[in-house]
Amino acid sequence: MAQVMHTFKNVLLRILGIFLIIVGCVCLSFGLGHDDTLLITRYEVDDAHIDEPLKIMQLSDFHNHGLDYPNTNLIDAINDVEKDIVFLTGDIIDQYTSEDDLKDFEEILKSLDGIPIYYIRGNHEYYANEPERLYTLLDRYGVVMLEDEVATFSWYGIDINIYGLHDIKKEQLELNQKDVDVRPFLDDLVKQLPVDEDDVNILLAHRPEYMPIYKEYNFDYVFSGHTHGGQINMLGIGVPIIDGQGLFPHYVRGEYVETYEGHTSHLYINAGLGMNNVLAIRYNCPPEIVQVTLR
């Protein structure tokens, strides 16, 4: 019975996926609904650790978008955001990335000169063509790549601990595992540097759907991407499907505040700068830059 239900669910997901592709194609053909207007989404959080406000900028899921949006240029928008530190939360490249796409991304890095940048891989970096091209570029500009590693950033006497989690696409590809338990990887992370309540502890994790597990480790903040905000947000229905969450997902975009055994964790899901290359449309779901100010 369980196998039948699993098969039925997979069939239903495929049918819905095909339907969304058709809807996307129709919308693109007639120029209906596609909204690529770049937003700057700002959040403020009162944090007892912080005496001097810390401004975090998060960029995610570039997917070779290019620098131009209908309302602005990406570099201009980045320059308009105050930032003390930058998080890149994956899917900067994918299997379609060209040299011109990398040149566009290099312009982003140039605009961030002198600002500490921390990067984690998303699922697409694991099967991108020659991902070393990106890693070389990141290294050239002093970006810290965290692959199951921890880095500490000092802010006016307070340690900001940044934990970087790899994406489970690694296990899915190398070990042919579909369901992957992230707890062993998180266990290894906090062994490197135990979470200290006197510090600010931030997890960079591309996939937000594991938030029920992330919060068990008492991270204060989690920054994710991956969802693209669903790309298609149907009025009256919402986002119908997201990879890794299935139908009518809970973790879509924005801020989620959750508590585990008395500890509060804030999750920020960035809707991304780019789009899925198969379904290259955003309906009622604009791209964004995220700024979080801890004060």
C-alpha positions, 0 to 999 in steps of 0.5 A: 500500500505504501509503495502504491501511495509513493508511486501515485504521489510521484505521478501526481508531482510529474503531472503538476510539473508538466502543467506548470511548464505548460502554464509557463510557456503560455504566459511567456508566449503572450507576455502574461504575468512574468515579473522580473522586477528586482526587490530589496527585502529588508528585515530587522531583528533585535539581538541581545548580543549586538551593540553595533548594528550588523547589516547582512546582505544575502544573494542567492540562486543567480542562475546566469540571470545577467545584470539587467532587470526591468527596473534596475541594474543588479550592480546598482541595486547591490550598491544601494544596500548597506552591508557589513558582510555578504552571504552567497547561498548557492546555485550561482552557476549551473549546467548552462553557465557560460564564460559571459555568465561568469564575467557578469558574476565577476562584476558582482564580486568587484562591486563587493570589494573589501567586504567579507563574503562567505559562500556555500554551494547549492545543488546546481554547483554539483553538476555544473560544467567545470565548477572550478571556474567559479571556485577560482573566481571566488578565491581570486576575490577572497571569498570564503567557501564553507563546505562543512566548515566554520568561520568566525567573523568578529564584530565589535567584540562579538564572535559571529560564527558562520557554519556552512553546510554542503548540499545533499545533492552531493550524496544523491549524485555520488551515492545514489541516495534519494533521502539523505539525513543531514544530522550527521553533517550538522553533528560534525559541524558543531563538533568543530565549533560548539554552538555558544550562546554568548556568540551569534551563530549563523548557519548557511544551508542552501535548502530550507526544508530541513529547518525542523532539524536545523533549529535543534542545533540552536543556530540563531539565524539560518540563511537559505535559498533553493526555492526561488520563492516557488517562481509561480505563486497562484492567486488563491492557491499559493505556490503549488510545488517546490523541489524537496518539499513537494506539493504546497510547500511550507518553506517558500520565501521570507522570514520564518521564526521558530522555537526549539526547547526555548531557543528561537531561530530565524530562517531567511529564505531568499527567492533568488536572483535568477530562475529555473532554466526549464521554467524561466518565468516568475509569476507573482514572485519577483527576484530579490536581494535580502538585507538582515540587520541585527541590532 
